[in-house]
């Protein structure tokens, strides 16, 4: 527990409902040697300002001043209850570090409970120190007032400026009120308060947890719930104090991007500056109370190596090599699947196979796709904008139409939702642009029907431009994601036939949890022969080379975007050199020398920072031990 002098004096005044002021001072001097009278007076003044105590000054010359403890209730947005139920099974334990603070996570099955529990143990802070933070929060000037209905970019810049000003102001006040406390302790308290004022307090640890995908606030009658990558949905030990706190979360997020959520406009679809997507619905539309859902995205984006790893087993090397071949030679690919099935993750992984010397345009609803750094010189990243006060909307369709005038080699659409978007995307395919995108559907045949039937109503002959279709699925038992089907679009033999067919190349078998081949590719190999002159022997050799490279990257754990992009780019530039390294099982630094050097430097810096933090924590513990000795008689 983190404690300060404020906890000592808080404990003294809390012992009795009413205490003589002189007695409070004497008790404090006994417990804290060297404390000054003016310090004690400041502590009491702060407690009086926040309503913890009332100092009763005597009007009689012979009377004595008294301190009355008001027994106030400190209202905090998020209440953390320590779950001490009997553990039937502890499934996982790990720590989350957020700036200077650390929280422990314990995932367990409690006896008599049907649901798993995600228990967060943040740093405990003494009650007196919490009241100090309450006092500091009231001293902060009006930096947190709404930005109004501003342009999104202006609002975001203002938000960043506010955070910087607020951080400086809070640190200044805490340093002034606690000059004798060590810097580590002051920094921890400053960060805790800053996260409560402009973040989500305790829930910021959950947002920092890379294992979580969803965080849901659903009224005050339910705990915060989370979706864990490994353990699926769980309830937590964190509760919301009041409905207005949930409303404040939604309002703050909307304000930061220049949008409002109100009783008249009770639905908000937005995103945070750190990239998380937010969906909020107010009561009474949400019958159980105000609801906010935060969808998190990985800070380290998915690569093909992640998807191939034994941990995830999303697809196999045969499929990965085939998709790589399709991306390299400009085949058009659609990725389908349900919500949270891994569509965008696979699309992001395929982007790492793009040739670095081509002009790439990505079009998204929110920023999710990440290309290797080698593409930044020739990559245009477009993001749609929601209307602000009914004005200024820029849709995916408008961006898609505009992109066709930018001479793109590759067009990547994050998600095709509307008929016009699909129509323009297929038009782009027919005009010689290689295009990729995602769409909602559960199997290859369903994709076909969705595209040709209303409301999309794409003419069947237009589907000729689409080459490959990949269907993703989330296993509802294990929560794992799998490539459910890979299909090629077969062209009718005669123009009289209007129906296209989908030839399934690979299909996932749920019984053995394996992806099995179904049919051999025909159309895509025919087109590769037509456009590149590669015969079947050369195509098979190319696929074999790609599988070797993928296997080598998997063995050497090259699972970061720039690393995969560098290996692929080196292969396009000098395939013999890359294959020589791979076949000899050479060290990754032969291809990734610069990246590894940078990673080593970054790792060294992080270790230095960690060591510095450990030293500061050690000093803080020593100071606490010395304080304890000073208090003991």
Secondary structure by P-SEA (a helix, b strand, c coil): ccccaaaaaaaaaaccccccaaaaaaaaaaacccccaaaaaaaaaaaaaaccbbbbbbccccbbbbbbbccccccccbbbbbccccccccccccccccccbbbbbbbbbcccccccccccccccccaaaaaaaaaaaaaccccccccccccaaaaaaaaaaaaaaaaaaaaaaaaaacccccaaaaaaaaaaaaaaaccccccccccccccccbbbbccccccbbbbbccccccccccccccaaaaaaaaaaaaaaacccccccccccccccccbbbbbbbccccccccbbbbbbbccccccccccccccccccccaaaaaaaaaaaaabbbbbbbbcccccaaaaaaaaaaaccccbbbbbbcccccccccccccccbbbbbbbccccccccccaaaaaaaaaaccccbbbbcccccaaaaaaaaaaaaaccccccccccccaaaaaaaaacccccccccccccccbbbbbbbccccccccccbbbbbbccccccccbbbbbbcccccccccbbbbcccccaaaaaaaaaccccaaaaaaaaaaaaaaaaaaaaaccccaaaaaaaaaaaaacaaaaaaaaaaccccccccaaaaaaaaaaaaaaaaaaaaaaaaaaaaaaaaaaaaaaacc
